[in-house]
Amino acid sequence: MNIPAALSDQAGAGAPHVMALGPLTRSTDMLSGLLIQGDLHSLRVSETRGQLEAELAAEAVDVIVCEVSGDASEHLNLPVRLLRLYALNRLAKVPAVIWLSDLPAQTLDAQASELRDAGVGVEVASLVDKHSLAGALGRLATRRPARPAGAACPPARFTEDNLRQSVESGQEFRIVLQPQYDLTTGRMVGAEALARWRHGGFGEIPPSEFLPALRRLGRKCALFDFVLARVHEVLHTLLRANAALPVSINASAATLAIPGLLYRLDAGARREGIPAELLKIELTEDVDIDDIQRIASDLEWMRARGFGISMDDFGTGTSTLERLTRLPFSEFKIDRSFVQRMHTEPAARAVVITALDLGRRLGMRVVAEGIERSEHIYLLRELGCHVGQGYELCRPLEVSDFIAKVLNEASAQPLPRNGEQYRVA
């Protein structure tokens, strides 16, 4: 096979452990070159899928690379096989998959998108472009991992008492801020505040684990109050520098229905001297609205006080249009799944186009979520979308980094035109 043994001493920080699944007919030199350059931490070759399964059980593998061509497409079912092995507890994690192919990209992109939604990181790279594989590895490094659909949740790494004490004391919780950008000028125009928990014993606990537990404990209000207090601090700093931007805070319908919460939010903003226009409530889809009329009345009051009201994940859930037409939103956010599939799936593009047209007709701002590639920016601009957020624009930032970025106006760089490469922040 003429691929050198793993050169882990030359690998760069964060370089992946890669397994190549044979037969390899045209990608050997490409893989060897990345290994020698230090872009791969290690590289092994498995000749058969049976051998691959044994090796995956024995050592950690981040990415599996395989060739897919018109006369050799048996590897297209590899991601599904990995999901099955994970569901059977025969894999500790699901490795990402890169299909190296000489087929037209659109032939495989739609299938890759569906597999990503199922929880496998799948990328398509060209067998005829030596830089394409490196690009696919880079996209996998920046893409947020997803838990495989239908897979059992891992055992809890914390007790409910741990969580209750942490959120009430605020000692292990913090916020990060996901910037939002004007897609025409490249200037930052807002941000979304996101809660993060760094457990003293287990490190970072993802929101997908602690948010459901908080909901069961009935402590979402405590988290909302914590995030709101941190956002007040950020806005105070930016107001003193005359550089304040609107910041949104996530809340479920159940949280907003807590008696007095919205009035406390209003009173706290006035007490702290923070203009209502700088605070936005982002209504999530995680809880059904039982009494939509009562919540509509409360949110109308908030709008009248000057606060923004945003609907998260437009296009998902069963009550999207009912919420949009009956609640007083000032903006809604197109769910990431449509943004990431709009290049390859006509139906997804139609949803994005319809959402933008609906926003214009209703007089609402529309924000595109999940922008992870430069081509997402290009197409959204062409379709008339003015605001977006996602890893291609900027990753979520720690508070100090976010404030520094705003004050230094680093986000004012122009966005790329077609064919240009965007520098990830």
Rosetta blueprint (number, residue, H / E / L):
1 M L
2 N L
3 I L
4 P L
5 A L
6 A L
7 L L
8 S H
9 D H
10 Q H
11 A L
12 G L
13 A L
14 G L
15 A L
16 P L
17 H E
18 V E
19 M E
20 A E
21 L E
22 G L
23 P L
24 L L
25 T L
26 R L
27 S L
28 T H
29 D H
30 M H
31 L H
32 S H
33 G H
34 L H
35 L H
36 I H
37 Q H
38 G L
39 D L
40 L L
41 H L
42 S E
43 L E
44 R E
45 V E
46 S E
47 E L
48 T L
49 R H
50 G H
51 Q H
52 L H
53 E H
54 A H
55 E H
56 L H
57 A H
58 A H
59 E L
60 A L
61 V L
62 D L
63 V E
64 I E
65 V E
66 C E
67 E E
68 V E
69 S E
70 G L
71 D L
72 A E
73 S L
74 E H
75 H H
76 L H
77 N H
78 L H
79 P H
80 V H
81 R H
82 L H
83 L H
84 R H
85 L H
86 Y H
87 A H
88 L L
89 N L
90 R L
91 L L
92 A L
93 K L
94 V L
95 P L
96 A E
97 V E
98 I E
99 W E
100 L E
101 S E
102 D L
103 L L
104 P L
105 A H
106 Q H
107 T H
108 L H
109 D H
110 A H
111 Q H
112 A H
113 S H
114 E H
115 L H
116 R H
117 D H
118 A H
119 G L
120 V L
121 G L
122 V E
123 E E
124 V E
125 A E
126 S E
127 L L
128 V L
129 D L
130 K L
131 H L
132 S H
133 L H
134 A H
135 G H
136 A H
137 L H
138 G H
139 R H
140 L H
141 A H
142 T H
143 R L
144 R L
145 P L
146 A L
147 R L
148 P L
149 A L
150 G L
151 A L
152 A L
153 C L
154 P L
155 P L
156 A L
157 R L
158 F L
159 T L
160 E H
161 D H
162 N H
163 L H
164 R H
165 Q H
166 S H
167 V H
168 E H
169 S H
170 G L
171 Q L
172 E L
173 F E
174 R E
175 I E
176 V E
177 L E
178 Q E
179 P E
180 Q E
181 Y E
182 D E
183 L L
184 T L
185 T L
186 G L
187 R L
188 M E
189 V E
190 G E
191 A E
192 E E
193 A E
194 L E
195 A E
196 R E
197 W E
198 R E
199 H E
200 G L
201 G L
202 F L
203 G E
204 E E
205 I E
206 P L
207 P H
208 S H
209 E H
210 F H
211 L H
212 P H
213 A H
214 L H
215 R H
216 R H
217 L H
218 G L
219 R L
220 K H
221 C H
222 A H
223 L H
224 F H
225 D H
226 F H
227 V H
228 L H
229 A H
230 R H
231 V H
232 H H
233 E H
234 V H
235 L H
236 H H
237 T H
238 L H
239 L H
240 R H
241 A L
242 N L
243 A L
244 A L
245 L L
246 P L
247 V E
248 S E
249 I E
250 N E
251 A E
252 S L
253 A H
254 A H
255 T H
256 L H
257 A L
258 I L
259 P L
260 G L
261 L H
262 L H
263 Y H
264 R H
265 L H
266 D H
267 A H
268 G H
269 A H
270 R H
271 R H
272 E H
273 G L
274 I L
275 P L
276 A H
277 E H
278 L H
279 L E
280 K E
281 I E
282 E E
283 L E
284 T L
285 E L
286 D L
287 V L
288 D L
289 I L
290 D L
291 D L
292 I H
293 Q H
294 R H
295 I H
296 A H
297 S H
298 D H
299 L H
300 E H
301 W H
302 M H
303 R H
304 A H
305 R H
306 G L
307 F L
308 G E
309 I E
310 S E
311 M E
312 D E
313 D E
314 F E
315 G L
316 T L
317 G L
318 T L
319 S L
320 T H
321 L H
322 E H
323 R H
324 L H
325 T H
326 R H
327 L L
328 P L
329 F L
330 S L
331 E E
332 F E
333 K E
334 I E
335 D L
336 R H
337 S H
338 F H
339 V H
340 Q H
341 R H
342 M L
343 H L
344 T L
345 E L
346 P H
347 A H
348 A H
349 R H
350 A H
351 V H
352 V H
353 I H
354 T H
355 A H
356 L H
357 D H
358 L H
359 G H
360 R H
361 R H
362 L H
363 G L
364 M L
365 R E
366 V E
367 V E
368 A E
369 E L
370 G L
371 I L
372 E L
373 R L
374 S H
375 E H
376 H H
377 I H
378 Y H
379 L H
380 L H
381 R H
382 E H
383 L H
384 G L
385 C L
386 H L
387 V E
388 G E
389 Q L
390 G L
391 Y L
392 E L
393 L L
394 C L
395 R L
396 P L
397 L E
398 E E
399 V H
400 S H
401 D H
402 F H
403 I H
404 A H
405 K H
406 V H
407 L H
408 N H
409 E L
410 A H
411 S H
412 A H
413 Q L
414 P L
415 L L
416 P L
417 R L
418 N L
419 G L
420 E L
421 Q L
422 Y L
423 R L
424 V L
425 A L
